[in-house]
Amino acid sequence: MSEIIKMNDSNFAEYANSELMLLDFGAEWCVHCHTIAPFIDEIASEMKGKLVVGQIDVDEAPMTAAYFRIRSLPTVLILKNGKVVKTIIGARPKRDFVKAIEEA
């Protein structure tokens, strides 16, 4: 079972100030988003209890995407206490996401 929380404009505020969060911005039509999806799922399972992993479909959450100025997909943000500490754009290997989390 996935530990990823589906977030949208209505429920994002519930999680916004989490101590540590990975936010995966994508869209159903985004090929590269599907490429990184298994990595994000693995991270969510491996780091359960250490961080919140959220997935946001930019088509379903345009206000949240605009707030974070998302212009390319996929975009993964690492947030600490509600502030962006790292931005990763494009399809990248799993180790890049893990490194960004560890650095936060």
C-alpha positions as CSV (number, residue, x, y, z in Angstrom):
1,M,0.0,0.0,0.0
2,S,1.3,3.4,-1.0
3,E,2.2,6.0,1.7
4,I,1.7,8.8,-0.8
5,I,-1.0,11.4,0.1
6,K,-3.0,12.7,-2.9
7,M,-3.1,16.4,-2.3
8,N,-5.1,19.1,-4.0
9,D,-6.1,22.8,-3.5
10,S,-8.6,21.8,-0.8
11,N,-6.4,19.6,1.5
12,F,-2.9,20.9,1.0
13,A,-3.2,23.3,4.0
14,E,-3.6,20.3,6.3
15,Y,0.0,19.2,5.5
16,A,1.6,22.5,4.6
17,N,3.6,22.9,7.8
18,S,4.9,19.3,8.1
19,E,8.4,19.0,9.5
20,L,9.7,17.3,6.3
21,M,7.8,16.8,3.1
22,L,8.4,15.7,-0.4
23,L,5.9,17.1,-2.9
24,D,5.7,15.5,-6.3
25,F,4.0,17.8,-8.9
26,G,2.9,16.0,-12.0
27,A,0.0,15.2,-14.4
28,E,-1.6,12.1,-15.8
29,W,-0.4,13.1,-19.3
30,C,3.2,13.7,-18.2
31,V,5.4,10.8,-19.4
32,H,8.4,11.7,-17.2
33,C,6.1,11.9,-14.2
34,H,5.3,8.2,-14.7
35,T,9.0,7.5,-15.0
36,I,9.8,8.8,-11.5
37,A,6.5,7.5,-9.9
38,P,8.1,4.2,-8.8
39,F,11.0,6.1,-7.1
40,I,8.6,8.3,-5.2
41,D,6.5,5.3,-4.2
42,E,9.6,3.5,-2.9
43,I,10.8,6.6,-1.0
44,A,7.3,6.9,0.6
45,S,7.4,3.3,1.8
46,E,11.1,3.4,2.9
47,M,10.8,6.7,4.8
48,K,7.3,6.2,6.3
49,G,7.1,8.1,9.5
50,K,10.1,10.3,8.7
51,L,8.5,12.5,6.1
52,V,5.2,13.3,4.4
53,V,5.1,12.4,0.7
54,G,2.4,14.2,-1.3
55,Q,1.5,14.0,-4.9
56,I,-0.2,16.9,-6.6
57,D,-1.8,16.7,-10.1
58,V,-1.3,20.2,-11.5
59,D,-4.5,19.9,-13.5
60,E,-6.5,19.1,-10.3
61,A,-4.7,21.6,-8.1
62,P,-3.9,24.7,-10.2
63,M,-3.8,27.1,-7.2
64,T,-1.2,25.0,-5.3
65,A,0.8,24.6,-8.5
66,A,0.7,28.4,-9.1
67,Y,1.6,29.1,-5.4
68,F,4.8,27.1,-5.9
69,R,5.4,28.5,-9.4
70,I,5.5,25.1,-11.0
71,R,6.4,25.6,-14.7
72,S,7.9,22.2,-15.6
73,L,6.8,18.6,-14.9
74,P,7.8,16.7,-13.1
75,T,8.9,19.0,-10.3
76,V,9.7,17.6,-6.8
77,L,10.0,20.0,-3.9
78,I,11.5,19.2,-0.5
79,L,9.9,21.3,2.2
80,K,11.1,21.7,5.8
81,N,8.6,23.2,8.2
82,G,6.6,24.6,5.2
83,K,9.6,26.2,3.4
84,V,11.0,24.9,0.1
85,V,14.6,23.8,0.7
86,K,15.2,22.0,-2.6
87,T,13.7,21.9,-6.0
88,I,14.3,19.0,-8.5
89,I,13.0,19.4,-12.0
90,G,12.7,16.6,-14.5
91,A,13.1,12.9,-14.4
92,R,16.0,12.1,-12.1
93,P,17.4,8.9,-10.5
94,K,16.1,7.9,-7.1
95,R,19.4,8.7,-5.4
96,D,18.9,12.4,-6.3
97,F,15.6,12.5,-4.4
98,V,17.1,10.6,-1.4
99,K,20.1,12.9,-1.3
100,A,17.9,16.0,-1.3
101,I,15.8,14.6,1.6
102,E,18.9,13.6,3.6
103,E,20.4,17.1,3.1
104,A,17.2,18.7,4.4
